[in-house]
């Protein structure tokens, strides 16, 4: 009963809790995610933690297509959850991984996704310590959905949180916006642009560690994923009961992404990112924080893009390149469904 | 943009990261799961933990039908993950919840599922502290899939693990077997039996706390879910490199479940349970452990069902009621797909 990784597909039996599932897990997951905690082979992982503050998060990934320029659902599922932990200022430690497989999924694709997850976890310095595999009938899923949950430890004195944005604070981003959404969209729609656009999906925990080491009192950290920068800033403004003023000329967007957005009728501020963060800190600490971010390989294109102001209406506005002002609105839904 | 909880359905916009998603989360999830950590409304929950051993686990739930006699996918998603933590001897603390909703799901059903989750969490004494909501197009999911991950703390001196079963150990179960699988199957197939069969889905952390308080050195704890008792014991036998001998007459099975299994052509030992546990402990501690289990409301039908023996082949065998012996085999797949 060896798995045929070249031509085999996922069958209902692979989710049944019997021999077939054990074989799938051993062949595809345990080998790739290899670590002593996962090797315990119980229905849970057990480890020792020191006293202190802990962050816990979860995300399910339903992106289509499963493989896109610059990543796949496997690497994304690691990067996304690592980043949600990092946005608490935490050092991510352990991830869980839950797979919902659709009957008929090529085992070759599943193995590739598992390899990507393993590589992303290694690069981010986290371990996938426990997991679960379910199979649903063909037509009741979409290839593979992955849930990752994670925990991490938060250094003393670090407590970024959405409601901590204060008038006078500076708003920074760690790099160019819109790359992930446009890369996925171009693949989905089979569009070819002159310049290849790759997803920015990457783990930001190293960048965040460098940031909080120098500026522990960062008020807010958040990654502008679904809904893009616009949704993220509107959420924070509402949580903190403040307004925000952005400077369009300061917002880094790649020329190719800007052109693709114009072509597709998208506003890059609404497009999802998977390897960028927004940081909000006291105005007088912003220049130092910016320097720290720019000095890190994952923050080379960082910029101060605006400031927090007092505003009972919690509006986020943008000074345009032409000297006007417009609202940065929060869309009802998402221009690009299933982007993560 | 108020949600119509009576006639509304899930739309793609509810997964878009924008206003519609915020409204869905506020209306359906935050209200039901209400707790201070979730109310932080960041992409992660932050809390303080004491030094010590921690258990972490995850499970995705894809059960069909979503509502079944004795529970629904919401209560199951809490019970299942609480139980996986309890099987490490841990006191469960915090859960995450990731939802993958299919476009078109009735909001009324989603709200009912959220209420069930909240009630199950309250009863088990755990908090749902962080979550995620995704929406997939109609035909790309199946109503709702839920992932829950959880963490808990393990008391000193407690370390149950599959490989710790030793020849001479006793094998106990905490109650009747097969109730969950038969209840779900009867609903799915629209079967009516003379006696209503309810799922046994329930949280076992209270029972486990009572057990480890009296017998800290329980060697193995595991809940016989997918694949039933047969798969669970075969897994443990393989992990611990031992054999097992069961006594059929000692295994508690309700008459109605036994009759339904005969009718459906199922072996109750292969049928999933969601509110029972297997415990393996030193033979001389078994009578005391049994008494503790029987004294707890969730363990009233507990029984010693067999013993661990030396066997290089790791076979699990059953002395039948008629005096014969048969193998308790581990199925390749599952007789009943999507049972959890």
Interface residues (C-beta under 8 A of the other chain):
Chain A: X1 X11 X12 X13 X14 X15 X16 X17 X18 X19 X20 X21 X22 X40 X41 X42 X43 X44 X45 X46 X47 X48 X49 X50 X51 X52 X53 X54 X55 X56 X57 X58 X59 X60 X61 X62 X84 X85 X87 X88 X90 X94 X96 X97 X98 X99 X100 X129 X130 X131 X132 X134 X135 X136 X137 X139 X140 X141 X142 X145 X147 X149 X151 X154 X159 X161 X162 X222 X223 X225 X226 X227 X231 X235 X239 X272 X330 X331 X332 X333 X334 X337 X338
Chain B: X1 X11 X12 X13 X14 X15 X16 X17 X18 X19 X20 X21 X22 X40 X41 X42 X43 X44 X45 X46 X47 X48 X49 X50 X51 X52 X53 X54 X55 X56 X57 X58 X59 X60 X61 X62 X84 X85 X87 X88 X90 X94 X96 X97 X98 X99 X100 X129 X130 X131 X132 X134 X135 X136 X137 X139 X140 X141 X142 X145 X147 X149 X151 X154 X159 X161 X162 X222 X223 X225 X226 X227 X231 X235 X239 X272 X330 X331 X332 X333 X334 X337 X338
